[in-house]
Amino acid sequence: MVVSDARKLKIEQWVEKRKPRLLLDIDGVVVKYDFVGLVKRYFGVDIEPKAIFAYNLADVLGVSSKEIDNMFQEQVWGKPIFMDNALDTLTEISKIYEIIIYSNRIKYMGEMGLAKWLIENHIPFEGIDYGQGEYDFHIDDRPEKLEDTDSIIKLLYTQPWNKGCLNIQKNLIRVNSWFEISNVVIGGEATCPLCGLFYQRINPNELCPRCKGE
């Protein structure tokens, strides 16, 4: 396979980076969303988890976005319930990657409030932004956010509200657990984002054999 000059440049830029960057969502990825409990406490209505067919709860429940904002404002400061193995895996990832937080929590907590909450709950991070930079990885449960960022590898964390995503451009890689995230981000089986080769990766900064010219 002949690698184009543009692709070679992208490879060189990838290799030259001292520390790769990972853009990370919080709710629905690192911590669990208790949508059912929230709706029960705020609206007094019982719903089934499978009833949450979309990311936008206002559309699911048939209420105003202001009511949803008020509901979330009351719960964002609470003690988080972490996804299985999320913290341990993030600690390992933080040794290799610059972890940048990109979360809607900033809307309710402010940047300083979010940073304080992350520190208090021992979630490793090096920065908070709005997804406007360039990243090696982006992990989120919302397809729209993933597609809107300039990220090489886009990992869609499976949740009931994104199972209907058709992924017609084939840009999104589904992950169902932090074990799977670890395999993709730190090492294990991987698909090269530059040429599409499926290979066994040991080092997260390692290029695939095809891109290395082997």
Secondary structure, DSSP 8 states (H G I E B T S, - for coil): ----HHHHHHHHHHHH-SS-EEEE--BTTTB---HHHHHHHHH-----GGG--SS-HHHHHT--HHHHHHHHHHHTTS---B-TTHHHHHHHHHTTSEEEE--THHHHHHHHHHHHHHHHTT---SEE--S-SEEEEEEES-HHHHHHSEEEEEEEE--GGGTT---TT--EEEE-SHHHHHHHHTSEEEE-TTT--EEEESSTT---TTTTT-
